[in-house]
Amino acid sequence: MNKFYESMLALITETSTYLPPDVRKAINEAKKKEDMGTRSAISLSTIAQNIKMAEENVSPICQDTGMPTFEIKTPVGANQIEMKKAILEAVAEATKLGKLRSNSVDSLTGANSGNNLGPGTPVIHFEQWEKDTVEVKLILKGGGCENKNIQYSLPAELEGLGKAGRDLDGIRKCILHAVYQAQGQGCSAGFIGVGIGGDRTSGYALAKHQLFRKVDDVNPIPELRELEEYIMETANTLGIGTMGFGGNTTLLGCKIGVENRLPASFFVSVAYNCWAFRRQGVEIDPQTGEILSYLYKDEIVEMDQTPAAEQTTERREVVLEAPITEEQIRSLKVGDVVIINGLMHTGRDALHKYLMDNDCPIDLNGGVIYHCGPVMLKDEQGEWHVKAAGPTTSIREEPYQGEILKKFGLRAVIGKGGMGAKTLKALQEHGAVYLNAIGGAAQYYAECIEKVEGVDFMEFGIPEAMWHLRVKGFAAIVTMDAHGNSLHADVEKSSMEKLAKLAEPVFK
């Protein structure tokens, strides 16, 4: 199988840079359902544009390429040891080429391996089957949506829905609650895989395995087919919408599987996946290692590039360049579109933790911090270039953000999914705003970056380092302003009210 390494590198590249046709169809359909000119419609237009750019650039759709997870079926006698070696080599090479972000971090020291290899990374599962070909499936599931996975142990008391029992209606409540709790933090509109039964470990594995099903397939179990259809219809009435901005489409797909359980345990496990649903598979000749066919590439589906119409109500656009004044910030309100020109700085978990107890190597007064872990490549002249640069989920920085705003005089924080009450209070007290960029739109935002001015804290690893980026035309929406208003809190409250109306039993 001397071609197997090349086939794995091709599979990784395809998965990272090109969404399969069933996912493209789902996003195109979602775009049609949104009211023209709304925040959700404009976001879906940006998403469609980003998908096209990733395809043309052969670059990651989203900068967070997650934990590569391979599901492999082999004929009896196939050399799984050599296959695993080839996969590890292909993962390292794909990272070097910028098709994957270096995401493998030592859990004790925080050190990044730099090549996506390490204990448990990537995830590789082998299984033998009776066919005479090799099947390799790969899913790249980013950390933002991975963090919104959730597992329920029934019976349980669920916020807004009351008691969920050990029956089909209890399962229904768990799934609806799982969609609600994700809000915009998992880059909605999203897909969910649900595992009913098993133990705590196998239940999650079953849930993630459902994500390999095609969006338009039909569940062979009548009760689960009915439940999938119900969830797809009902979850989209919650009004969470794309990026959690409110809207008509919150869920793009729901697939449910079931396996036996212990009498004492009843788990419902939900694997949430963002709109950047990156999964692909190949059938391989076991003699040569060459790709015979792709599993999720049976047709060509072009993304709908029709621009979203402008809102009928007035929407302000404000251009800002650091250093930004408090007066400029106080003039902004939720719903305004801010265009950033000039310098901004990336910062994620490691940097925020560091800045709580240490000084910053640059002056952040009046500045902009971007919750982003970009994909970066260095050219032969030693200059860094941004290959992908969408926002990461901001809520992880909630324990730090308020203090850092006060300590360093920041005026704007950019991320996705919103932040909590502590940050909202700090924005109001210190005169700053939270700007929501479109999650997953890594190519769209990379296009706005004119130059990498420098970098600090490379010891944190490329995603966690503090990159100093000169940008032009970087657009984001004010979703938390300096007057105590939060679109995220409003949508969460509204969706909870709608969720509570679904408490009455549906399945007997």
C-alpha positions in Angstrom: 0.0 0.0 0.0 2.7 2.5 -1.0 0.1 5.0 -2.1 -1.8 4.9 1.2 0.1 7.9 2.7 -0.7 10.0 -0.3 -4.4 9.0 -0.1 -4.6 10.0 3.5 -3.0 13.4 2.8 -5.6 13.9 0.0 -8.4 12.9 2.3 -7.3 15.3 5.1 -7.0 18.2 2.6 -10.4 17.4 1.0 -12.0 17.2 4.4 -10.5 20.5 5.7 -11.1 22.6 2.6 -14.3 21.3 0.9 -17.7 20.8 2.4 -19.6 17.7 1.1 -22.7 18.2 -1.1 -25.3 17.2 1.5 -24.0 19.9 3.9 -23.9 22.4 1.1 -27.5 21.7 0.2 -28.6 22.1 3.8 -26.9 25.5 4.1 -28.3 26.7 0.8 -31.8 25.7 2.0 -31.3 27.5 5.3 -30.4 30.7 3.4 -33.7 30.5 1.5 -35.7 30.3 4.7 -34.2 33.4 6.4 -35.9 36.7 6.1 -33.9 38.8 3.7 -31.6 41.4 5.2 -31.6 40.0 8.7 -28.4 39.4 10.7 -28.9 35.6 10.2 -29.4 36.0 6.4 -26.3 38.2 6.1 -24.3 35.7 8.2 -25.4 32.8 5.9 -24.3 34.8 2.9 -20.9 35.3 4.5 -20.8 31.6 5.3 -21.6 30.7 1.6 -18.9 33.1 0.5 -16.4 31.6 2.9 -17.1 28.0 1.7 -16.4 29.1 -1.9 -13.2 30.9 -0.9 -11.9 27.8 1.0 -12.6 25.7 -2.1 -10.8 28.1 -4.4 -7.8 28.7 -2.0 -7.6 25.0 -1.0 -7.4 26.4 2.6 -9.2 25.4 5.8 -12.9 26.4 5.9 -12.5 27.1 9.6 -9.2 27.7 11.3 -10.1 25.2 14.1 -9.6 21.9 12.4 -10.3 20.1 15.7 -9.2 16.6 16.7 -8.9 14.6 13.5 -10.9 11.4 14.0 -10.5 8.5 11.7 -13.0 5.6 11.5 -11.4 2.8 9.4 -12.8 -0.6 8.2 -10.3 -3.1 6.8 -10.3 -6.5 5.3 -8.9 -9.4 7.3 -5.2 -9.4 7.0 -4.7 -5.7 6.4 -1.6 -4.3 8.2 -3.2 -1.8 10.6 0.2 -0.9 12.1 1.6 0.4 8.8 -1.7 2.1 8.0 -1.6 4.0 11.3 2.0 5.0 10.7 1.0 6.4 7.3 -1.9 8.3 8.8 0.4 9.9 11.4 2.8 11.0 8.7 -0.1 12.4 6.7 -1.5 14.4 9.7 2.0 15.9 10.4 2.5 16.9 6.7 -1.1 18.4 6.5 -0.2 20.5 9.5 3.0 21.6 7.9 1.1 22.6 4.8 -1.5 24.6 6.7 -4.4 22.2 5.9 -4.7 21.5 9.7 -4.0 23.8 12.6 -1.6 22.5 15.2 -4.1 21.5 17.9 -2.4 18.8 19.9 -1.6 20.2 23.4 -0.1 18.4 26.4 -2.8 18.3 29.0 -0.4 18.9 31.9 2.0 21.4 30.6 0.0 23.1 27.8 2.8 22.6 25.3 1.7 22.4 21.7 3.4 19.5 19.8 3.3 21.6 16.6 2.4 18.7 14.3 -1.0 17.4 15.7 0.7 14.3 17.0 0.8 13.2 20.6 -0.7 10.7 23.0 -4.3 10.2 21.7 -3.9 12.5 18.8 -5.2 11.9 16.2 -8.0 9.6 17.1 -7.9 6.4 15.0 -10.5 3.6 15.3 -10.0 0.3 13.4 -12.6 -2.3 12.7 -12.5 -5.4 10.4 -15.2 -6.2 7.9 -15.8 -8.8 5.3 -15.5 -6.5 2.3 -12.3 -6.6 0.2 -11.7 -2.8 0.3 -10.5 -0.4 2.9 -12.9 2.4 4.0 -11.5 5.4 5.8 -13.8 8.1 7.2 -12.6 11.4 8.7 -14.3 14.1 10.7 -12.7 17.4 11.7 -14.9 18.7 14.6 -13.7 22.0 16.1 -13.3 22.7 19.8 -16.2 25.3 19.9 -18.8 22.7 18.9 -17.1 19.9 20.7 -17.5 21.9 23.9 -21.3 22.0 23.3 -21.5 18.2 23.4 -23.7 17.2 26.3 -24.7 13.9 28.0 -27.9 13.4 30.1 -28.5 10.6 32.6 -32.3 9.9 32.8 -34.4 10.5 34.7 -33.4 14.2 34.9 -34.8 17.6 35.6 -34.2 19.9 32.7 -34.4 23.7 32.8 -37.6 24.8 31.1 -38.8 21.3 30.2 -39.2 19.7 33.6 -38.8 16.0 34.2 -37.4 13.9 31.4 -38.1 10.2 32.1 -36.7 7.0 30.7 -38.8 7.0 27.6 -39.0 8.4 24.1 -40.5 11.7 25.4 -37.7 12.1 27.9 -35.2 11.6 25.0 -37.1 14.3 23.0 -36.7 16.7 25.9 -32.9 16.0 26.2 -32.4 16.7 22.5 -34.3 20.0 22.5 -32.4 21.1 25.6 -29.1 20.2 23.9 -30.0 22.5 20.9 -31.0 25.3 23.3 -27.8 25.1 25.4 -25.6 25.4 22.4 -27.0 28.8 21.4 -24.5 30.6 19.1 -21.5 29.3 20.9 -21.3 26.2 18.7 -21.5 28.2 15.5 -25.2 27.6 14.8 -26.9 26.7 12.6 -25.6 23.2 13.4 -26.0 19.5 13.1 -26.5 17.0 15.9 -25.8 13.3 16.3 -27.6 11.6 19.2 -26.7 8.3 20.9 -29.4 6.6 23.0 -28.1 4.0 25.5 -24.7 2.5 25.9 -22.4 3.6 28.7 -20.9 7.0 29.2 -18.1 6.3 26.8 -19.9 4.3 24.1 -22.9 6.7 24.2 -20.7 9.6 23.1 -19.0 7.4 20.4 -22.5 6.4 19.1 -23.5 10.0 19.0 -20.5 11.1 17.0 -20.9 8.1 14.7 -24.3 9.5 13.7 -22.5 12.5 12.2 -21.2 10.2 9.4 -24.7 9.7 8.2 -25.8 11.8 5.2 -28.1 14.7 6.0 -30.9 13.4 3.8 -30.8 9.7 4.7 -33.8 8.0 6.4 -33.6 6.3 9.8 -34.6 2.6 9.4 -36.2 2.6 12.9 -39.7 4.1 12.6 -39.7 5.7 16.1 -36.4 7.3 15.6 -37.3 8.5 12.1 -40.4 10.2 13.6 -38.3 11.7 16.4 -35.7 13.0 13.9 -38.4 14.7 11.8 -40.0 16.2 15.0 -36.7 17.6 16.2 -35.8 19.2 12.8 -39.2 20.9 12.8 -39.4 21.9 16.4 -35.8 23.0 17.1 -36.1 25.6 14.4 -39.0 27.2 16.2 -36.7 28.2 19.1 -35.5 31.3 17.2 -31.8 30.9 18.1 -30.7 31.2 14.4 -27.4 31.5 12.7 -24.6 32.5 15.1 -27.2 32.9 17.8 -28.4 36.1 16.2 -32.1 35.0 16.1 -33.7 33.5 13.0 -35.6 30.7 11.3 -32.9 28.1 11.1 -31.1 26.8 14.2 -30.6 23.1 13.2 -29.5 21.8 9.8 -29.6 18.1 10.6 -30.4 15.6 13.3 -29.4 11.9 13.3 -30.3 9.5 16.1 -28.9 6.0 16.9 -29.6 3.5 19.7 -27.8 0.7 21.4 -28.5 -1.5 24.5 -27.7 -0.2 28.0 -27.4 -1.5 31.5 -30.7 -1.6 33.5 -29.2 1.0 36.0 -28.2 3.5 33.3 -30.0 5.5 30.7 -27.8 7.9 28.9 -28.7 10.3 26.1 -25.5 11.7 24.5 -25.5 14.5 22.0 -22.6 15.4 19.7 -23.1 19.0 18.4 -21.4 20.0 15.1 -21.2 23.5 13.7 -22.3 24.5 10.2 -18.7 23.8 9.0 -19.6 20.1 9.0 -16.2 18.7 7.8 -16.5 15.0 7.2 -15.4 12.9 4.3 -14.6 9.3 3.5 -12.8 7.2 0.9 -12.8 3.7 -0.4 -9.3 2.4 -1.0 -7.7 -0.4 -2.9 -6.0 -2.6 -0.3 -3.3 -3.7 -2.7 -2.1 -0.3 -3.9 -3.5 2.2 -1.3 -5.1 4.3 -4.0 -8.4 6.0 -3.6 -11.2 4.2 -5.6 -14.0 6.7 -4.7 -15.1 9.3 -2.3 -18.1 8.6 0.0 -19.5 12.1 0.3 -18.8 13.5 -3.1 -21.5 12.0 -5.3 -22.5 15.3 -6.9 -21.4 18.9 -7.4 -23.4 21.4 -5.3 -22.5 25.1 -5.8 -23.0 27.4 -2.9 -25.7 30.0 -3.3 -23.7 33.3 -3.7 -26.8 35.6 -3.9 -26.1 38.6 -1.7 -28.4 39.1 1.2 -30.7 42.1 0.7 -30.1 45.1 2.9 -32.4 45.5 5.9 -35.3 47.8 5.4 -34.6 49.4 8.8 -31.6 51.5 9.1 -28.4 49.8 10.2 -25.4 51.9 11.1 -21.9 51.1 9.9 -19.1 52.7 11.9 -15.4 52.6 10.9 -13.0 52.3 13.8 -9.2 52.3 14.0 -7.1 51.9 17.2 -6.5 53.6 19.4 -10.3 53.9 19.9 -11.8 56.5 22.3 -14.4 55.8 25.0 -16.6 58.4 23.3 -16.6 56.4 20.0 -17.5 53.3 21.9 -20.3 54.9 23.9 -21.9 56.0 20.7 -22.3 52.3 19.5 -25.3 50.2 20.2 -26.3 46.6 19.7 -26.9 45.9 16.0 -24.4 48.4 14.7 -21.8 47.0 12.2 -18.3 48.0 13.0 -15.6 48.0 10.3 -12.1 47.7 11.9 -9.1 49.1 10.1 -5.5 49.1 11.4 -4.0 47.0 14.2 -5.7 44.2 16.2 -4.2 41.5 18.4 -5.2 37.9 18.8 -5.6 36.4 22.3 -7.0 33.1 23.5 -7.0 31.1 26.7 -3.3 31.0 27.4 -2.8 34.7 26.8 -5.8 35.7 29.0 -4.6 33.6 31.8 -1.1 35.1 31.5 -2.3 38.7 31.4 -4.2 38.4 34.6 -0.9 38.4 36.5 1.6 39.9 34.1 2.2 42.9 31.9 1.6 42.9 28.2 4.6 43.5 25.9 2.6 46.0 23.9 0.3 48.9 24.8 -3.3 47.7 24.6 -4.9 51.0 25.7 -7.7 51.8 23.2 -6.9 48.6 21.4 -8.8 45.6 19.9 -8.3 42.0 21.0 -9.5 39.2 18.7 -10.4 35.8 20.2 -8.7 33.8 17.4 -6.3 31.0 16.9 -5.2 31.4 13.3 -3.5 29.0 10.9 -0.1 30.5 10.1 2.6 29.6 7.6 6.1 31.1 7.3 7.5 31.8 3.8 11.1 31.4 2.7 11.9 35.0 3.7 10.8 34.3 7.3 7.5 36.3 7.0 4.3 34.9 8.5 1.1 34.7 6.5 -2.4 34.0 7.7 -4.0 31.0 6.1 -7.2 31.0 8.1 -8.4 33.3 10.9 -12.0 33.0 12.1 -13.1 33.7 15.7 -13.1 31.2 18.5 -15.8 30.8 21.2 -15.5 33.7 23.6 -17.3 32.4 26.6 -14.1 30.5 27.7 -12.5 33.9 28.5 -15.4 35.0 30.7 -13.4 34.5 34.0 -10.7 36.9 32.7 -12.2 39.4 30.2 -13.6 41.9 32.6 -10.4 42.3 34.6 -8.3 42.5 31.4 -10.5 45.2 30.0 -10.0 47.3 33.1 -6.3 46.5 33.5 -5.2 47.3 29.9 -7.9 49.8 28.7 -9.1 47.7 25.8 -12.0 49.2 23.9 -13.2 46.2 21.7 -13.3 42.5 22.0 -14.0 40.4 18.9 -15.1 36.7 19.1 -18.2 34.5 18.6 -21.0 33.3 20.7 -21.1 36.2 23.1 -20.0 36.5 26.7 -21.6 36.5 30.1 -22.8 38.9 32.8 -19.4 39.7 34.3 -18.0 40.8 30.9 -21.2 42.8 30.1 -20.9 44.7 33.4 -17.2 45.5 32.6 -18.1 46.7 29.1 -20.6 49.1 30.7 -18.2 50.3 33.4 -15.1 50.8 31.3 -16.5 51.8 28.0 -16.0 48.8 25.7 -18.0 46.7 23.3 -18.1 43.0 22.2 -18.2 42.4 18.5 -19.5 39.1 17.1 -17.6 37.9 14.0 -19.0 35.1 11.9 -17.9 31.8 13.4 -16.1 29.5 11.0 -15.6 32.2 8.3 -11.8 31.7 8.4 -11.1 32.5 4.7 -13.4 35.5 4.7 -11.5 37.1 7.6 -8.1 36.0 6.5 -8.7 38.1 3.4 -9.1 41.2 5.6 -5.6 40.8 7.1 -3.1 42.8 5.1 0.0 42.0 7.1 1.4 40.2 10.2 3.2 42.9 12.1 4.7 40.6 14.7 4.0 37.9 17.3 4.6 37.4 21.0 4.3 34.3 23.3 5.2 31.8 20.6 6.0 29.5 23.5 2.2 29.1 23.9 2.0 27.5 20.4 0.7 29.1 17.2 -3.0 29.1 18.0 -2.4 30.6 21.5 0.3 33.1 20.6 -0.5 36.8 20.5 -0.4 37.8 16.8 -0.4 41.5 15.8 -2.4 41.8 12.7 -2.9 44.8 10.4 -6.4 44.6 9.0 -8.6 46.4 6.5 -12.4 46.1 6.2 -12.8 43.6 9.1 -16.5 43.6 9.8 -18.3 42.4 12.9 -21.6 43.2 14.7 -22.0 44.9 18.1 -23.9 42.3 20.1 -22.9 43.6 23.6 -22.6 47.3 24.0 -21.4 49.8 26.7 -24.9 50.5 27.9 -25.7 47.0 29.3 -27.4 45.5 26.3 -26.7 42.0 25.1 -28.2 40.4 22.0 -27.0 37.0 23.3 -28.9 37.4 26.6 -32.0 38.5 24.7 -31.9 35.5 22.4 -31.2 33.1 25.2 -34.2 34.4 27.2 -36.5 34.3 24.2 -35.5 30.8 23.2 -36.0 29.6 26.8 -39.5 30.9 26.8 -40.2 29.0 23.6 -38.5 25.9 24.9 -40.7 25.9 28.0 -43.8 25.7 25.8 -42.5 22.3 24.6 -42.7 20.7 28.0 -45.9 18.8 27.5 -45.5 15.2 26.3 -45.5 14.5 22.6 -44.5 10.8 22.4 -46.4 8.4 24.6 
